Amino acid sequence: MTVVFRADAGLEIGAGHVMRCAALAEDLRDAGHDILFVCRRMEGDLIEHLRTVRHFDVIALPADTVTVEGDATETVSALGAHALRYAPRWIVVDHYQLDARWERAVRTMCPSLLVIDDLANRPHDCRALLDQNDLSPVGRYSALVPGSCVQLLGPRFALIRREIREARHADRDRGEPVRRLLVFFAGADATDETAKALTAIRTFTRFAIDVVVSRMYGHVSSLRTVLAAFPTARLFVEPTDLPAILAQADLCVGGGGSTTWERCYLGVPSIVVAVAVNQLAAATQAARSGAVVLLGNAGEVESEAIRSAVARLVDDGDLRRRMAQNAMQLVDGHGAARVIDVMAAAA
């Protein structure tokens, strides 16, 4: 079957929507299905990444500001122009600006829609809904989706990229002394939590430091200057070997969102600062499960709080070991397979 993904990435919205779709898309492709992405051009988009690195076909919508209905019209028109090649059995939409109005319009050409969401703040008209961050005992989506909608909720359905799954060393003892600390706030890191974290750990000399930023990050030059004071630091700008860097880390200071579940899968004990409102749910659930230490929202967390959390975890190998075990129990890496089973059964 052909599966179409509608998702965007950019400096303001980050990369998470596209990357979690790519994780599902790669497993679908491995299962023999055809994949097409529909993405709008904007500063910081991942269209070329999808084409040249992930090797997906992409239809690029123009870089215009349009209404929900306008986006639906453009999407249907773009798919109609390629109807002979792409006749979708499923359309997957991961986009905070699109809702039931868009979904009703697009279902005229493809009745099977899978919505990926984590805000639960708007109605949807879909056949299935995925919220990998939702561990709430209250049905947040019950009044927002049709009664027939299949709800796939919680990190049991977390979409973990193949390269992350391949990097896992499940038998590693995370209680051993910390030798390498990773600072990794994905996306643009608009509030520069990266610099704040480095300020927090500047007095630690017992371990090496890896710093990972995306090409959306706007302070690389000043960051290089800061890192000159860290003799064992390494800076990576959107590295191709990120899974290996993540897996090598003994401790991480980073953001929330989809990267939380990737670190959980790898068993990396993490100190989390939520850098966007949509990240707080995932980080909160992971913290309640004993998998991460959540400090709060960006802009509210001081460097001293980060320093104190790092010192505590560095000195407590038993705590790091328990966190790693809790994290790996929370995310087993089979989320995409479970979602594909649901799609195949309903196709």
ABEGO torsion letter per residue (X at the ends): XBBBBBBBBBAAAEAAAAAAAAAAAAAAAAAGBBBBBBBBBBBGBAAAAAAAAAGBBBBBBBBBBBBAAAAAAAAAAAAAAAAAABBBABBBBBBAABBAAAAAAAAAABABBBBBBAAGABBBBBABBBBAABABABBAAAAABBAABBBBBEAAABBBBAAAAAABBAABBAABBBABBBBBBBEAGAAGAAAAAAAAAAABAABBBBBBBBAABAAAAAAAAAAAABAABBBBBGBAAAAAAAAABABBBBBBEAAAAAAAAAGBBBBBBBABAAAAAAAAAAAAAGABBBAEBBGABBAAAAAAAAAAAAABAAAAAAAAAAAAAABAGAAAAAAAAAAAAAX
